[in-house]
């Protein structure tokens, strides 16, 4: 054994058998200190006496940042206030609303914002919660990251524009829509088109009159935009008038009020129309006696005896205007005794020869009528069908006298009729409604309470007929938005909705059906008559599929949440 090995063994014995440390290990051991709070070893070269976890527990970098705030919300126009005076549109949990919430916080500029997100809350709670993640330097060379929640209380208020709209004579332009027909089904359909395309967004108020609707705007450009929409969905003609309000004699600046009068063609779906001879020849030599099959930006006419169709443009109609011979209120119910297809088809239409009899004549006499119809694809023996009874008709109409009475059919069939029970389930769909005010200033002096009640019943009856037309016509349903009703969620618990008359003092965007407690639910239900299975063999009313309906949550707003309380 040499000297070095003996010296190493002696040193090891002196140290109690421990092996000498390396140079790197000695440096790390010398730089390690204990945390003054929890005693965990930490790096002593940083100059800190506490570990990172203890620093996060003892230091609050969010001190000085608001944890609660408020958001001003206008229920009428559904806009939020961006201080000091700007009102902006922002949907729930949108990027715009998040930016507005962050700008409302004081002290956020002292830290570095890492992440921000919404925390789900109940829509009716009037609370909006945001989770924020921030960073800040707590000590020298020490950056701390913390997360916290901020709660915003939605305070209902009224913006200056809406407050101005409730003041009389503050509008600058108005669009007056009128149609000279004895029903309001056209305006029910037009209302749904306006809601689907959000064409009423810029209106400050909507006034319902006896013959139509009035839309009021704060700017002329908004009224012109509404006119462009109306001309694209319905046949109209427009007249413009202006009224001088004030003028500055020094600068010659004038202030006007503009009124746009809109008149809709007085021909509706399922109306019996007699065309002038010149117009019938110019329209492909079509028969003078035709049916109105559909109304869009033009009037679509159909000859039920030959399946010929033509479009009547508004510009052509207003050169020589005329009215329809009869409307759907004069339809007569017939029973199909026999039907035979002729083989001529155009799309969904199939020509057939049918033998029909009036329902009131069944069991009284044996009078039958042989008629050619375009409903051969959907009619079967035993079905009921609605049509115009022209055998003994005498119309006070100039164009009716120009027809050759020998070629006028006894019956013109229009559409299939479906039996509807008095007691059935509520519809599984609903429609939204616009908030309108009813103009009863003139009616109070000329109409009694009984007359106003009869007018309300007539409007309610027209609305129910409109809902039935939606059920029977899939093409008509495809142009509007239908929403799921509460009955569609739990069909086993569906109950018949109580009928409620239309409130003439203000039709809200609400549901007409009633809750179990008797409180009015604020949405328009499909009505009191139910939708039955689509089975043509038993003649039941057609059904509206769930794939055609939109969910309620898609259209839920803060205003709906307020109304639900």
Buried (B, 14 or more C-beta within 10 A) or exposed (E): EEEEEEEEEEEEEEEEEEEEEEEEEEEEEEEEBEBEBEEEEBEEEEEBBBBBEBBBEEBBBBEEBBEEBEBBBBBBBBBBBBEEEEBEEBEBBEEEBBBBBBEBBEEBEEBBEEEBEBEEBEBEEBEBBBEBBBBBEBBEEBEBBBEBEBBBEBEEBBBEBBEEBEEEEBBBBBBBBBBEBEBBBBBBBBBBBBBEEEBBEBBBBBBBBEEBBBBBBBBBEBBBBBBEBBBEBBBBBEEEEEEEEEEEEEEEEEEBBBBBBBBBBBBBBBBBBBBBEEBBEEBEEBBBBBBBBBBEBBBBBBBBBBBBBBBBEBEBBEEEEBBBBBBBEEBBBBBBBEBEBEEEBEEEBBBBBBBBBBBEEEEEEEEBBEBBBBBBEBBEEEBBBBBBBBEEBEBEBEBBEEBEEEEBBBBBBBBBBBEBEEEBBBBBBBBBBBBBBBEBEEBEEEBEEEEBEEBBEEBBEBBBBBBBBBBBBEEBBEBBBBBBBBBBEEEEEBEBBBBBEBBBEEBBBBBBBBEEEEEBBBBBBBBBBBBBEEEEEEBBBBBBEEEEBEEBEEBBBBBBBBBEE
